Amino acid sequence: MRFSLSMMYTFGAFVGRKSASAFFPSQKSVTTSCSNVFTSTRGRLFSSKEEVNPGKVEGTDLMIVEYPHPSLRAENVEVTEEELKDGSIAKLSKEMFKIMYAAEGVGLAAPQVGVNKRLMVYNPTGNSKKWLEEVTMVNPKIVTYSEGVDRATEGCLSFPNMSGDVTRSRWIKVEAMNLKGKKIKKKFTDWEARVFQHEYDHLEGTVYIDRLDDDDKSNVKPVLEELIEKFGEGGKL
């Protein structure tokens, strides 16, 4: 029997709900506990607000795209040095933050606003007033995944009205650049690792439904079919 906590947590590009399965590892070598999860995560792990697609947001012409929009499956090209120097990426990241906060989220990837660049933004607190916590990752790459995993229920703004359990590494090591072109090397754990992995998947043309088990895929199939019908021709499944 599986139970789920009543409060929601949001991830910018996705919204999730901690379930009992998050506390029971899928590999025998992995150990975790409720206390570890609760004390190691940051930001709005539990939020009374559900993430929603905000539609048109003041200050930008960009909008969140929904499945099966082709940008969600398209190749995402690396940001160039020229783009960093001319300020276009800084402008794009600023607008992505606007949309992220309007969506009550903590992270967003460029392809989710129809821009196929290897760029992601996030703020693990989800609080626009805590702007010092904002992170912009240019051309990020996960270089190491932990063998230990956690499982939690995820959803995604590009996949409204659905969710499913997704297994993620408990920690990752990352290389990227900031908006000034400076190289970054980081290790992320727990909450921030899950946020990063979800957003990074978008840069790889992978979406969270690709990681669902057969039961969850069957559960979301009717909603996916509705989205495909709504989008019409030209979608990328």
Backbone hydrogen bonds, N-H to C=O, Kabsch-Sander energy under -0.5 kcal/mol:
donor,donor_aa,acceptor,acceptor_aa,energy
5,L,18,K,-1.8
8,M,47,S,-1.7
9,Y,16,G,-2.5
10,T,44,R,-0.8
11,F,14,F,-3.7
13,A,11,F,-2.4
16,G,9,Y,-2.9
17,R,153,T,-1.1
20,A,3,F,-2.6
22,A,19,S,-1.7
23,F,20,A,-1.8
24,F,21,S,-1.2
30,V,27,Q,-1.6
37,V,33,S,-2.0
38,F,34,C,-2.7
39,T,35,S,-2.4
40,S,36,N,-1.7
41,T,37,V,-1.3
45,L,43,G,-2.0
47,S,8,M,-5.8
47,S,45,L,-0.5
52,V,103,A,-0.6
57,V,62,L,-0.5
60,T,57,V,-1.4
65,V,112,Q,-2.7
67,Y,158,S,-3.1
69,H,66,E,-1.8
72,L,69,H,-1.8
73,R,70,P,-1.5
74,A,70,P,-1.2
77,V,75,E,-0.6
77,V,116,N,-2.0
84,L,80,T,-1.6
85,K,81,E,-2.1
86,D,82,E,-2.4
87,G,84,L,-0.5
88,S,83,E,-0.6
89,I,83,E,-1.3
91,K,87,G,-2.1
92,L,88,S,-2.1
93,S,89,I,-2.8
94,K,90,A,-2.0
95,E,91,K,-2.0
96,M,92,L,-2.2
97,F,93,S,-2.1
98,K,94,K,-1.6
99,I,95,E,-2.0
100,M,96,M,-2.7
101,Y,97,F,-2.7
102,A,98,K,-2.0
103,A,99,I,-1.6
104,E,101,Y,-1.6
105,G,100,M,-2.5
108,L,121,V,-2.7
110,A,119,L,-2.6
112,Q,109,A,-1.7
113,V,110,A,-2.3
114,G,111,P,-1.5
115,V,110,A,-1.9
116,N,114,G,-0.6
117,K,115,V,-1.9
118,R,77,V,-2.1
119,L,117,K,-1.9
120,M,137,M,-2.0
121,V,108,L,-2.7
122,Y,135,V,-2.3
123,N,106,V,-2.7
126,G,123,N,-1.6
128,S,126,G,-0.6
130,K,127,N,-1.4
131,W,129,K,-1.1
133,E,130,K,-1.8
134,E,131,W,-1.5
135,V,122,Y,-3.0
137,M,120,M,-2.8
138,V,136,T,-0.6
138,V,177,M,-3.0
139,N,118,R,-3.1
141,K,175,E,-2.5
143,V,141,K,-0.7
143,V,173,K,-2.4
144,T,173,K,-1.4
146,S,171,W,-2.2
150,D,168,R,-2.5
152,A,166,V,-2.0
153,T,17,R,-1.1
154,E,164,G,-3.2
155,G,15,V,-0.5
156,C,159,F,-0.6
157,L,13,A,-1.7
158,S,13,A,-0.5
159,F,156,C,-1.9
162,M,159,F,-0.6
164,G,154,E,-2.1
166,V,152,A,-3.1
168,R,150,D,-2.7
170,R,148,G,-2.5
172,I,188,F,-2.3
173,K,144,T,-2.2
174,V,186,K,-3.3
175,E,141,K,-2.7
176,A,184,I,-2.1
177,M,138,V,-1.9
178,N,182,K,-1.8
181,G,178,N,-1.9
184,I,176,A,-3.2
186,K,174,V,-2.4
188,F,172,I,-2.4
190,D,170,R,-2.3
192,E,189,T,-1.0
193,A,189,T,-1.1
194,R,190,D,-2.3
195,V,191,W,-2.4
196,F,192,E,-2.5
197,Q,193,A,-2.4
198,H,194,R,-2.2
199,E,195,V,-2.2
200,Y,196,F,-3.1
201,D,197,Q,-2.1
202,H,198,H,-1.1
203,L,199,E,-1.1
204,E,200,Y,-1.0
204,E,201,D,-0.9
205,G,202,H,-1.3
206,T,201,D,-2.8
210,D,207,V,-2.1
211,R,208,Y,-1.6
212,L,209,I,-1.1
217,K,213,D,-2.4
218,S,214,D,-2.0
219,N,215,D,-1.8
220,V,216,D,-1.9
221,K,217,K,-1.0
224,L,220,V,-2.4
225,E,221,K,-2.4
226,E,222,P,-1.6
227,L,223,V,-2.3
228,I,224,L,-2.5
229,E,225,E,-2.2
230,K,226,E,-2.4
231,F,227,L,-2.4
232,G,228,I,-2.1
235,G,232,G,-0.7
236,K,68,P,-3.1
237,L,235,G,-0.5
